């Protein structure tokens, strides 16, 4: 099977899960975070991000044309990937 120039969806999404995890948990992207956590926070691993998504039963919506990954939550946290 030729992997070719078209990576599968997991290859496109998995590397970005730690960033989405940080957005979902409020550890980045808010003024509250910046004042509450002055020390740098080490990013979660892909495994930790997957565990969080599964534990919270959060589905993901991957839009390859828009190059976005959106968490199916009331706040619909979205990150740009690609």
JOMO-V278965 format. One line per field, one symbol per residue. burial: 1 if it has 9 or more other ideal C-beta (glycine too) atoms within 8 Angstrom, else 0. A space follows every 10 residues. Layout:
burial->???
This chain:
burial->0000000000 0110011111 1111010100 0010000000 0001010111 0110000101 0110000111 1000001010 10
